[in-house]
Amino acid sequence: MATAELASRRESDYLSQLTMAATRYENRTERRERNRAVLETRGPLYADTPERVEKRLARLGTDWAMARAIERTPTEPASSAGSTLRLPPETVTSEVLGLERLIGRNNLAPIAFLEEGVRVSRSVGRITISGPGGGHGTGFMVSPSLLLTNNHVLPSAQEANRSKVAFAFQDGVDGGPLVPAVFQLEPLRFFVTDRALDFSLVAVAPRGAQGEALASFGRLVLSEAQGKVVIGEYVNIIQHPRGEPKQIALRENQVIDLLDRFLHYESDTREGSSGSAVFNDQWEVVALHHSAVPKTDAEGRPLSVDGTVWRPEMGEQQLAWRANEGVRISRVLGALHAMPLTGEAARLRDEVFTTGLAPSPGESAPPMPSPLGTSALPGTDGSQAQAQAQAADGVAQFTVPLRITLGLGLGTPLSSPVTLVTSPATPTPTAVPQPPPAGRPDIVSAVEKDVDAALTSHRLAQQGPYYDRTADLAARDAYYADVDTGSGGALRRALTGLLTDTHGPRPRYKPMSMVYPWVDLHKDGRLRSIYSGKDFSAEELIRADAAVAEARLARVQELLLRESTAGPAEFEAEFDALEASMPFNCEHVVPQSWFARKEPMRGDLHHLFACEVGCNSFRGNFAYFDFPDFDEVVREDCGMREDVGFEPEEGRGAVARATLYFLLRYPGQVGDAAREFPAERLPVLLKWHEDEAVSEYELHRNAAIAAIQGNRNPLIDHPEWARAIDFTGVWP
């Protein structure tokens, strides 16, 4: 192909990318402006979808409770620990600082942030395309052999075959240039490209021109997991603008919109930056930078800096731009997964998806240990299948050889399992440490970090008022402003719709961080069992549940290590039995078995209460019942239980209102099976509701929960509605 033809095609491809990026940007104007308005008034936790924000928080090792505690704490000058919070330095963890950065109240970062940035930058190189239509771009290693860049940088194997990549093409700390290591690209060994997503993946020679080892420059591990970035967050871009030595656009680059396949951000990138890696603050790759979003005229044509229509021969430096666009890395990986490769090409492709840490610069990748510190497990087909554990969304997910993935509501295990000793007569759980099984490696656990985060949330939350009646009344009135109270049926339907629509963040079930630190506290700063009235400190129950989490995970590890050909149902039954035998100190007033332990019901804070294990087990899944002779009979501290049902010793009004909330929020979930709360017992709930007035404790709970998950309990806000609502439509 002639030089002029190659240059013309490259110019045409780039112009096409610019035009499509500008069109996408223009089509999202209304949504983008909404994002900006929310960012200015409320911040990054609210501009993106609640599901994405929850995943982002989980990836940062924290949750909505911690985020809300930090938000509601007044900003102060940064302490010696770097935090704006009134906390002792030893409690200012990376999670606290990470959240402060995400929320935008603190731009400080650990010095390791820069060290890690330097480390990952080693995997980024300048691409040089020689010969006809040549030029420069940026690329980065994503496996021991493969480099990722844009399709418009390397549109075909032909261009790639006459291209090289130079690593360490940059200035040193003394201001002088380093000696770059130059490697030939090897598209005959591997080359794939996707024009729609504008990416190309190509093999790199294992040795450089001077014998340098490619492995010494490491790789960037890519992840398909969600939660790497949210709207409003700042990103970092390592690049070779115009083929110049390596540079970085650091943090002043805000994500302003997130599309299905692309994200838009405002940053200082220039021509030659095509193919750069876009990083979040944890130096995870979130996007492949591929195009500026140019200013355009009325006909959609890109404009130059002097306001005239831009033409390729004017050079990219003359483009007038509004933002930048990157291809979401999860979409690149999805397309790569779907490519029908075989043989050596498939093997090289699959190396991109290997998990674990990238090798340190100067080192080759070490063998990856099993995530649980175990050897491979026998698969059902007689092959060796690896047991995998992944912490995501605050949930430990285990993939066993049958490919069953179960959420256990835990972190990863600590170094020692524990045995729990409990009884209804002495309801406070006691954790008795047990020595680890012989040969079991010492495991560093996320549970310990969960405890620290929960205690930090507890300290922060107590720095504000327990209950602000004036603010809460205003919030209540605004919340129900459009509710139709004309008839019982209309009121019920309106409330169900409102509770569902405003149930924004939907935290997963994790009482040690979501219930005990603030939501369920009484005014004296202590927790009280909803059924027995026994009181505990928040730290007591946080640490007790942490011990349960450790014990559960130790048992899970045993199950995964045990050879078994059981099917999914048998495994699920074992996990259910495990959870039942080691419960948390938290009660679902609507038992989990009634809704198959599904989210968001399982983690809905409106029906979660502190409750010591003894009372939790004593109640079981019995429906509430009003015993006529309750005051005269001999009963347990927790209440009275017979075959017909359970009546608690304490908290009848609170549990009645929580149950009524559940019926409104999740119609059809209760009463569709035997032994669940039947419609004819509705008078029991209404009686308990009327016998015990709403307390300040419940008002506090309602306001605290609304701050976290967005919706409120109408029976707390408007007790008079209980008799007005037509509940007949909530049962199946």
C-alpha positions in Angstrom: 0.0 0.0 0.0 1.3 3.5 -0.9 2.5 5.9 1.8 -0.2 8.4 0.9 -2.9 5.7 1.1 -1.7 4.6 4.5 -1.5 8.1 5.9 -4.9 8.9 4.5 -6.4 5.8 6.1 -4.9 6.6 9.5 -6.2 10.2 9.2 -9.6 9.0 8.3 -9.7 6.5 11.1 -8.7 9.1 13.6 -11.2 11.6 12.3 -13.9 8.9 12.6 -12.9 8.3 16.2 -13.1 12.0 17.0 -16.5 12.4 15.3 -18.0 9.4 17.1 -16.6 10.6 20.5 -18.1 14.1 19.9 -21.5 12.5 19.0 -21.5 10.4 22.2 -20.5 13.4 24.3 -23.2 15.6 22.7 -25.9 12.9 23.2 -25.1 12.8 26.9 -25.3 16.5 27.6 -28.4 16.4 29.8 -27.2 13.5 31.8 -23.7 15.0 32.2 -25.2 18.3 33.5 -27.2 16.4 36.0 -24.0 14.6 37.1 -22.3 18.0 37.5 -25.2 19.4 39.6 -25.2 16.4 41.9 -21.4 16.5 42.2 -21.5 20.1 43.2 -24.3 19.7 45.8 -23.8 16.2 47.2 -20.6 14.7 45.9 -19.4 11.5 44.2 -21.3 9.1 46.5 -24.6 10.2 44.9 -23.8 11.1 41.2 -23.4 7.4 40.1 -25.9 4.6 40.7 -26.1 3.2 44.2 -25.1 -0.2 43.0 -21.9 1.1 41.4 -21.1 3.2 44.5 -21.6 0.3 46.8 -19.2 -1.8 44.7 -16.7 1.1 44.7 -16.9 1.3 48.5 -16.5 -2.4 48.8 -13.4 -2.3 46.6 -12.0 0.4 48.9 -12.5 -1.9 51.8 -15.3 0.1 53.4 -19.1 0.6 53.2 -22.0 3.1 53.3 -21.9 3.3 57.1 -18.4 4.5 57.2 -19.0 6.8 54.2 -22.0 8.4 56.0 -20.1 8.7 59.3 -17.3 10.6 57.5 -19.8 12.8 55.6 -21.7 13.9 58.7 -18.5 14.7 60.7 -17.6 18.4 60.4 -14.4 19.1 58.4 -11.5 20.3 60.4 -7.9 21.1 59.5 -6.0 17.9 58.7 -4.5 16.2 61.7 -1.0 14.9 62.0 -2.3 11.6 60.6 -3.5 13.4 57.5 -7.2 13.1 58.2 -9.8 15.9 58.6 -11.6 13.8 61.2 -11.4 14.0 65.0 -9.6 10.7 65.4 -6.4 9.6 67.0 -3.6 9.1 64.4 -3.5 5.3 64.9 -7.1 5.0 63.8 -6.6 6.9 60.5 -6.3 4.0 58.2 -5.9 3.9 54.4 -9.6 3.2 54.2 -10.4 6.5 56.0 -8.0 8.5 53.9 -9.3 6.8 50.7 -12.9 7.7 51.6 -11.9 11.3 52.4 -10.3 11.5 49.0 -13.3 10.0 47.3 -15.7 12.3 49.0 -13.5 15.3 48.1 -12.8 16.6 51.6 -9.1 15.8 51.8 -6.5 15.6 49.0 -3.8 14.1 51.1 -2.5 10.6 50.3 0.1 8.3 51.7 3.5 8.7 50.2 3.2 5.1 49.0 0.7 6.5 46.4 3.6 8.0 44.5 5.8 5.0 45.0 3.1 2.7 43.5 2.6 5.2 40.6 6.3 5.0 39.8 6.1 1.2 39.9 3.1 0.8 37.6 4.6 3.4 35.2 7.4 1.0 34.3 4.9 -1.1 32.3 3.9 1.9 30.1 5.9 2.5 26.9 6.1 4.7 23.9 5.1 3.0 20.6 6.9 4.2 17.4 5.5 3.2 14.0 8.1 3.6 11.4 7.7 3.9 7.7 4.6 5.0 5.8 1.9 6.6 7.9 4.2 6.4 11.0 3.9 8.2 14.3 3.8 7.6 18.0 1.4 6.3 20.5 1.3 4.9 24.0 0.8 1.3 25.2 1.2 -0.8 28.3 2.0 -4.4 29.2 -1.1 -6.4 30.3 0.5 -9.9 30.4 4.1 -11.2 30.4 4.0 -11.1 26.6 1.2 -8.7 25.4 0.9 -5.0 25.0 -2.4 -3.1 24.8 -2.9 0.1 22.8 -5.5 1.6 20.4 -6.7 0.2 17.1 -6.1 3.6 15.6 -2.4 3.4 16.8 -1.9 -0.1 15.5 -4.8 -0.8 13.1 -3.3 -4.0 11.6 -0.5 -6.5 11.9 1.2 -4.8 9.0 1.7 -1.5 11.0 2.5 -3.5 14.2 5.2 -5.4 12.4 7.2 -2.3 11.7 6.7 -0.9 15.2 8.6 -0.9 18.4 7.9 0.0 22.0 10.4 1.8 24.3 10.1 1.5 28.1 11.9 3.9 30.5 11.8 6.6 27.8 11.7 9.3 30.5 13.7 11.7 32.5 15.4 10.6 35.7 15.3 12.2 39.1 18.3 14.3 38.2 16.5 15.7 35.1 18.6 13.8 32.7 17.2 11.2 30.3 17.3 7.6 31.1 18.4 5.0 28.6 15.2 3.5 27.1 14.8 -0.2 26.5 13.5 -0.8 23.0 11.5 -4.0 22.1 10.3 -5.1 18.7 6.6 -5.9 18.4 5.8 -9.4 17.1 2.3 -9.5 15.6 3.0 -12.8 13.8 3.1 -14.3 17.3 0.0 -12.6 18.5 -2.2 -9.7 17.2 -5.9 -9.0 17.7 -7.8 -5.8 17.2 -11.3 -4.3 17.6 -12.1 -1.2 15.7 -15.4 -0.5 17.6 -13.7 -0.5 21.0 -10.5 0.9 19.5 -8.0 -1.5 21.0 -5.2 -3.7 19.7 -3.3 -6.3 21.6 0.1 -7.4 20.3 3.0 -9.6 21.4 6.3 -8.0 22.3 9.7 -9.6 21.9 10.9 -11.1 25.2 14.3 -9.4 24.8 15.1 -5.8 23.9 17.6 -4.5 21.4 20.4 -4.5 24.1 19.3 -7.8 25.6 17.0 -6.3 28.3 14.4 -8.7 29.7 10.8 -7.7 29.0 9.8 -9.3 32.3 11.7 -6.6 34.1 9.1 -4.0 33.2 6.2 -6.0 34.8 2.6 -5.8 33.7 -0.6 -4.1 34.7 -3.2 -6.6 35.9 -6.6 -5.9 34.4 -9.9 -6.7 36.1 -13.4 -7.1 34.8 -14.8 -6.4 38.3 -17.1 -3.4 38.8 -16.4 -0.7 41.3 -13.0 0.5 40.1 -14.3 4.1 39.5 -17.4 6.1 39.9 -18.7 9.4 38.4 -16.9 12.3 40.2 -13.8 10.4 41.0 -10.4 11.6 39.8 -8.2 9.5 37.6 -4.5 9.5 36.6 -3.1 9.0 33.1 0.4 7.9 32.3 1.3 8.9 28.8 3.7 9.8 26.1 2.2 13.0 24.6 3.4 13.6 21.0 5.9 10.9 21.5 7.7 12.9 24.2 9.2 11.3 27.4 6.8 9.7 29.8 4.5 12.1 31.7 1.5 11.9 34.0 -1.8 13.8 34.3 -2.2 13.4 38.1 -5.6 13.5 39.7 -7.0 16.7 38.4 -8.9 14.6 35.9 -12.5 14.1 36.9 -14.8 11.4 35.5 -17.9 13.3 34.4 -19.9 10.6 32.8 -19.9 6.8 32.5 -21.5 5.2 29.4 -22.0 1.5 28.7 -18.7 1.1 26.9 -16.9 4.4 27.4 -16.2 7.0 30.1 -15.7 10.7 29.8 -13.2 12.7 31.9 -11.6 16.1 31.9 -7.8 15.8 31.8 -4.7 17.2 30.4 -3.9 14.6 27.7 -2.5 15.5 24.3 -1.8 13.8 20.9 0.4 10.7 21.3 -1.5 9.9 24.4 -3.7 7.5 22.5 -3.3 4.0 24.1 -2.6 5.3 27.6 -3.7 3.6 30.7 -6.3 5.5 32.8 -5.9 4.7 36.5 -7.9 5.2 39.7 -6.3 6.3 42.9 -5.4 2.7 43.8 -3.5 2.4 40.5 -6.0 0.0 39.0 -6.6 0.4 35.2 -10.1 1.6 34.7 -10.0 2.6 31.0 -7.9 2.7 27.8 -7.6 6.3 26.7 -8.4 6.6 23.1 -9.8 10.0 22.0 -10.2 13.6 22.7 -13.8 14.9 22.6 -13.4 17.9 20.3 -15.4 21.0 20.1 -17.6 20.9 17.0 -19.6 23.2 14.8 -23.3 23.0 14.0 -22.6 20.2 11.5 -20.7 18.1 14.0 -17.3 18.8 12.5 -14.3 19.1 14.9 -13.0 22.6 15.4 -9.4 23.9 15.6 -8.2 26.2 18.3 -8.8 29.2 16.1 -12.4 28.3 15.6 -12.1 27.0 12.0 -13.0 23.5 10.9 -10.1 21.2 11.9 -8.4 19.1 9.2 -6.0 16.1 9.8 -3.2 17.9 8.0 -3.4 20.7 10.7 -2.1 18.3 13.3 -3.7 17.1 16.5 -2.1 19.9 18.5 -4.5 22.3 16.7 -7.7 20.5 17.9 -9.9 22.4 20.3 -11.2 19.9 22.8 -13.8 19.7 25.6 -13.0 16.4 27.3 -11.4 13.0 26.8 -12.9 9.6 26.3 -11.6 6.2 27.4 -12.8 2.7 26.6 -13.9 1.0 29.8 -11.3 -1.7 30.5 -14.0 -4.2 31.5 -15.5 -3.9 28.0 -12.1 -4.5 26.4 -11.7 -7.6 28.5 -15.2 -8.8 27.6 -14.5 -8.4 23.9 -11.2 -10.2 24.3 -12.9 -13.1 26.1 -15.3 -13.5 23.2 -12.7 -13.8 20.5 -12.6 -17.3 19.0 -8.8 -18.0 19.5 -7.2 -21.4 19.6 -3.8 -22.9 20.3 -0.9 -20.7 21.2 -3.0 -17.5 20.5 -5.6 -18.6 23.1 -2.9 -19.4 25.6 -1.4 -16.0 25.3 -4.8 -14.3 25.4 -5.6 -16.2 28.6 -2.5 -14.9 30.3 -4.2 -11.5 30.4 -6.8 -12.9 32.7 -4.5 -14.5 35.2 -5.2 -13.2 38.7 -2.7 -12.0 41.3 -0.2 -9.3 41.6 2.0 -8.2 38.8 5.7 -9.0 39.3 7.8 -6.3 40.8 10.0 -4.5 38.4 13.2 -6.5 37.8 11.5 -9.8 38.8 9.6 -12.4 37.0 6.2 -13.4 38.1 6.3 -15.8 41.1 4.0 -18.8 41.1 0.6 -17.7 42.4 -0.6 -19.3 45.7 -4.1 -20.5 46.1 -6.3 -17.7 47.4 -7.0 -19.6 50.6 -3.5 -20.8 51.0 -4.5 -24.3 49.9 -3.4 -26.7 47.2 -5.6 -27.4 44.2 -8.7 -29.3 44.9 -10.0 -32.4 43.0 -12.6 -31.5 40.5 -15.7 -33.6 39.9 -14.3 -34.7 36.6 -11.1 -36.1 38.2 -9.1 -33.0 37.1 -7.5 -30.6 39.5 -9.7 -27.5 40.0 -8.5 -24.5 42.0 -10.6 -23.3 45.0 -11.0 -19.6 44.7 -12.0 -16.9 47.2 -12.7 -13.4 46.3 -13.7 -10.5 48.7 -16.2 -8.3 46.9 -18.9 -5.9 48.1 -18.0 -6.9 51.6 -18.9 -10.5 50.8 -16.5 -13.4 50.7 -17.4 -15.5 47.6 -16.1 -19.0 47.3 -15.9 -20.8 44.0 -15.7 -24.5 44.6 -15.0 -27.2 41.9 -18.6 -27.3 41.0 -18.5 -23.6 40.2 -21.0 -22.7 43.0 -20.5 -19.1 44.1 -22.0 -18.4 47.5 -22.0 -15.0 49.4 -21.4 -15.6 53.1 -21.4 -12.0 54.3 -17.9 -12.3 55.6 -14.4 -11.0 55.0 -11.5 -13.4 54.5 -10.4 -15.5 57.4 -8.1 -14.6 60.2 -5.2 -16.8 61.3 -7.1 -18.8 63.9 -10.6 -20.3 63.8 -12.7 -20.0 66.9 -15.4 -22.0 68.7 -18.4 -20.1 69.9 -20.0 -21.0 73.3 -23.5 -19.7 73.7 -26.7 -20.5 75.6 -30.0 -18.7 76.1 -29.3 -18.5 79.8 -26.0 -16.7 79.3 -26.6 -14.9 76.0 -23.4 -13.0 75.6 -21.2 -15.0 73.1 -17.8 -16.1 74.1 -15.1 -16.6 71.6 -12.7 -19.4 72.5 -9.6 -19.4 70.2 -8.6 -22.7 68.8 -5.2 -23.6 67.4 -5.1 -23.8 63.6 -5.3 -27.2 62.0 -1.9 -28.8 61.3 -0.5 -27.6 58.1 -3.0 -24.7 57.7 -1.1 -21.6 56.8 -1.5 -18.4 58.7 -4.1 -16.2 56.9 -4.2 -12.4 57.1 -7.9 -11.5 57.3 -10.1 -8.7 56.1 -12.2 -9.3 59.3 -9.7 -7.5 61.4 -9.9 -4.5 59.0 -13.7 -4.7 59.2 -13.5 -4.5 63.0 -11.3 -1.4 62.8 -13.6 0.3 60.3 -16.7 -0.5 62.4 -15.1 0.9 65.5 -14.0 4.0 63.6 -17.6 4.5 62.3 -18.8 4.1 65.9 -16.5 6.8 67.2 -17.3 9.2 64.3 -21.0 8.8 64.5 -21.1 9.6 68.2 -19.5 13.0 67.6 -22.8 14.4 66.2 -26.3 14.7 67.7 -28.1 11.5 68.5 -31.3 12.7 67.0 -32.0 16.1 65.3 -35.8 16.4 65.6 -36.1 19.6 63.6 -34.0 18.3 60.6 -35.8 14.9 60.7 -39.3 16.4 60.7 -38.3 18.5 57.7 -36.9 15.4 55.9 -40.1 13.5 56.8 -42.4 16.1 55.4 -40.5 16.3 52.2 -40.3 12.5 51.8 -44.1 12.0 51.9 -45.1 15.2 50.2 -46.6 13.5 47.2 -48.2 10.5 48.9 -51.8 9.9 48.1 -53.7 9.3 51.3 -57.2 9.3 49.7 -57.9 5.6 50.3 -56.4 2.6 52.1 -55.5 0.9 48.8 -54.1 4.0 47.3 -52.0 4.8 50.4 -50.6 1.3 50.4 -49.7 1.4 46.7 -48.2 4.9 47.1 -46.0 3.8 50.0 -44.8 0.6 48.3 -43.8 2.6 45.3 -42.1 5.3 47.4 -40.2 2.9 49.6 -38.9 1.0 46.6 -38.0 4.0 44.5 -36.1 5.7 47.3 -34.3 2.6 48.4 -31.1 3.8 46.8 -28.0 2.3 48.4 -28.8 -1.3 49.2 -26.1 -2.4 51.6 -25.5 -6.1 52.0 -26.1 -7.9 55.3 -23.2 -7.0 57.5 -24.4 -6.1 61.0 -20.9 -5.4 62.5 -20.5 -2.4 60.3 -24.1 -1.5 59.3 -26.1 -2.0 62.5 -24.0 -1.8 65.6 -21.8 1.3 65.2 -24.7 3.8 64.9 -28.0 2.7 63.5 -29.2 0.6 66.4 -27.6 2.6 69.3 -29.7 3.9 72.1 -29.2 7.4 73.4 -26.7 6.2 76.1 -24.4 4.9 73.3 -25.2 1.3 74.0 -27.0 -1.5 72.2 -30.0 -3.3 73.6 -31.2 -6.7 72.5 -34.6 -6.2 70.8 -36.1 -9.2 72.5 -34.5 -9.4 76.0 -33.6 -5.8 76.6 -30.1 -6.8 77.7 -27.5 -4.2 76.9 -24.1 -4.4 75.3 -21.4 -2.0 74.1 -21.1 -1.7 70.4 -17.5 -3.0 70.6 -18.8 -6.2 72.3 -21.1 -7.2 69.5 -18.7 -6.0 66.8 -15.9 -8.2 68.1 -18.3 -11.1 68.8 -19.6 -11.1 65.2 -16.0 -10.9 64.0 -15.3 -14.1 65.9 -18.3 -15.7 64.2 -17.0 -14.5 60.8 -13.6 -16.1 61.5 -15.2 -19.4 62.6 -17.5 -19.5 59.6 -14.6 -19.0 57.2 -12.5 -21.6 58.9 -15.3 -24.0 58.5 -15.8 -23.0 54.8 -12.1 -23.7 54.2 -12.6 -27.1 55.6 -15.6 -27.7 53.3 -13.6 -26.6 50.3 -10.6 -28.8 51.2 -12.8 -31.8 51.6 -13.1 -34.0 48.5 -16.7 -34.2 47.5 -18.9 -35.0 44.5 -21.9 -33.4 46.0 -24.1 -31.3 43.8 -25.0 -27.6 44.2 -28.0 -28.4 46.4 -25.9 -30.4 48.9 -23.3 -27.7 49.1 -25.9 -25.0 49.6 -27.5 -27.0 52.4 -24.1 -27.3 54.1 -23.6 -23.5 53.9 -27.1 -22.8 55.2 -26.5 -25.2 58.1 -23.2 -23.5 58.8 -24.8 -20.1 59.0 -27.6 -21.4 61.3 -25.1 -23.0 63.7 -23.0 -19.8 63.9 -25.4 -16.9 63.8 -24.5 -13.2 64.2 -25.9 -11.2 67.1 -28.5 -9.6 64.8 -32.1 -10.4 64.3 -34.1 -10.2 61.1 -37.6 -9.5 62.4 -38.8 -11.1 59.2 -36.8 -14.4 59.2 -34.4 -14.9 56.3 -35.9 -18.3 55.4 -39.1 -16.5 54.4 -37.3 -14.7 51.6 -34.6 -17.3 50.8 -31.9 -15.0 52.2 -32.0 -12.8 49.2 -30.9 -9.2 48.9 -32.0 -6.5 49.3 -34.3 -8.0 51.9 -31.4 -9.6 53.8 -29.5 -6.4 54.3 -32.5 -4.0 54.7 -31.6 -2.1 57.9 -35.2 -1.3 58.8 -35.8 -4.9 60.0 -32.4 -5.6 61.5 -31.9 -5.2 65.3 -29.2 -6.2 67.7 -30.1 -9.4 69.4 -27.8 -11.8 71.3 -27.3 -15.2 69.8 -29.4 -16.9 72.5 -32.5 -15.0 71.8 -31.9 -15.0 68.0 -31.8 -18.8 68.1 -34.7 -19.0 70.6 -37.1 -17.1 68.3 -35.9 -19.1 65.2 -38.3 -18.4 62.3 -41.5 -18.5 64.4 -44.1 -16.0 63.4 -45.1 -13.4 66.0 -48.0 -14.3 68.2 -49.9 -12.6 71.1 -50.3 -15.0 73.9 -53.3 -14.2 76.1 -51.7 -15.3 79.3 -48.2 -14.0 78.4 -47.8 -12.0 81.7 -48.6 -15.0 83.9 -46.6 -17.8 82.4 -43.0 -18.7 83.1 -40.9 -17.8 80.1 -37.3 -17.3 79.0 -35.7 -13.9 79.1 -36.2 -13.5 75.4 -40.0 -14.1 75.5 -42.4 -17.0 75.0 -42.4 -19.5 72.2 -44.9 -22.3 71.5 -45.8 -24.1 68.3 -48.2 -21.3 67.3 -45.5 -18.6 67.4 -43.2 -16.3 69.4 -43.9 -13.2 71.6 -40.9 -11.2 72.6 -40.3 -10.0 76.1 -39.2 -6.5 74.9 -39.5 -4.4 71.7 -43.0 -5.5 70.6 -43.8 -2.1 69.2 -40.5 -1.7 67.3 -40.7 -5.2 65.7 -44.3 -4.7 64.8 -43.5 -1.4 62.9 -40.4 -3.1 61.3 -42.6 -6.0 60.1 -45.3 -3.7 58.8 -42.5 -1.8 56.9 -41.3 -5.1 55.4 -44.9 -6.0 54.2 -45.2 -2.6 52.5 -41.7 -2.6 51.0 -41.8 -6.3 49.8 -45.4 -7.3 49.0 -45.8 -10.9 48.3 -42.7 -12.1 50.1 -44.4 -13.1 53.3 -47.2 -15.6 53.7 -46.6 -17.7 50.6 -45.4 -20.7 52.6 -46.5 -22.6 55.7 -45.4 -21.1 59.1 -44.9 -17.7 57.7 -46.8 -14.7 59.1 -50.4 -15.1 57.9 -52.7 -12.3 57.0 -55.1 -13.2 59.9 -52.4 -12.1 62.4 -52.2 -8.6 61.1 -54.2 -7.4 64.2 -51.3 -8.7 66.4 -48.9 -6.2 64.7 -51.4 -3.4 64.9 -52.1 -4.0 68.6 -48.4 -4.0 69.5 -47.9 -0.9 67.4 -50.6 0.9 69.2 -49.7 -0.4 72.7 -46.1 0.9 72.5 -45.6 4.5 71.2 -42.7 5.3 68.8 -39.6 6.1 70.9 -36.7 8.4 70.3 -34.6 5.3 69.7 -36.8 4.4 66.8 -36.8 8.0 65.5 -33.0 7.9 65.6 -32.9 4.5 63.8 -35.3 5.7 61.1 -33.2 8.9 60.4 -29.9 7.0 60.5 -31.2 4.3 58.1 -32.7 6.9 55.8 -29.3 8.6 55.6 -27.7 5.3 54.5 -30.3 3.5 52.3 -32.6 6.4 51.3 -36.0 5.2 52.4 -38.0 5.6 55.7 -40.4 3.6 57.8 -43.9 5.1 57.4 -45.2 3.5 60.6 -42.5 5.4 62.6 -43.1 8.7 60.7 -46.9 8.5 60.7 -48.1 6.1 63.3 -51.7 7.1 62.5 -51.5 5.5 59.1 -51.4 2.0 60.5 -55.2 1.7 60.6 -55.6 3.7 57.4 -53.4 1.5 55.2 -55.2 -1.4 53.4 -52.7 -4.2 54.0 -54.7 -6.8 52.2 -52.7 -6.4 49.0 -49.3 -7.3 50.7 -50.0 -11.0 51.0 -49.7 -13.3 48.0 
